[in-house]
């Protein structure tokens, strides 16, 4: 069924791009399926571009321009849109995570949501706001299905050592959380590295960030403020964070040594819990 979600072009540059793509398609007298057939993709994918659920690549946008005879208007809109940071809600973030083939995350002080136990996640989500806590908790835990699908999300996570030592929810919750991380020790789809205190100054001191990669579509970078999550496909920004991530991986302990440190902290700091 065609995706005809109404867009407000003033909401964001990416929404404006989607609205213009729909306008050009309809002016050409084409359905989403018909346009998809001309550019060798599904009508559903055209619908996702038109509703700003996905970001097209530059090459694909050039194909759309050629097919629709826009004189390069869509590519110009894409170039402008990629320079902006796009506000992202938790539902949109979950959809993005579900579409991604690879995710690279750096968290200096907490365990990433995809690897959190339910009790740890409840403690994190309930620090300031307890309204709709169980609903928000259920959404966070449902996101972990990306690690269980037929072809799982390839997840690479670098945590600061503080994520192991900051007591969230109490010693028992922490022990169970670290034990949960150790379950991924031999998982080829989930790789966990710890950036130890001994690494000293590093390129992630300014805070957490995430990189997404897709089978089709540009790489995306995501970061958060206290007020909002911000997504960008701007190539210089993505390249900068990709370089930073490579440096963080190099400074962190290996996957095997990280697991050894997690196990040691679990025993020494949290001991045997009832």
Secondary structure, DSSP 8 states (H G I E B T S, - for coil): --------TTS-HHHHHHHHHHHHHHHTT--HHHHHHHTTS-HHHHHHHHTTSS---HHHHHHHHHHHT-TTHHHHHHHHHHTS-EEE-HHHHHHHHHH-SEEEEEESSS--GGG--HHHHHHHHTTT--TTHHHHHHHHHHGGGGGTSSS--EEEEEEETHHHHS-SS-HHHHHHHHHHHHTTTT-TTEEEEEE-GGG-S-TTTT--EEEEE-SSS--EEEEE-SS-EEEE--HHHHHHHHHHHHHHHHHS--HHHHHHHHHHHHHHHH----
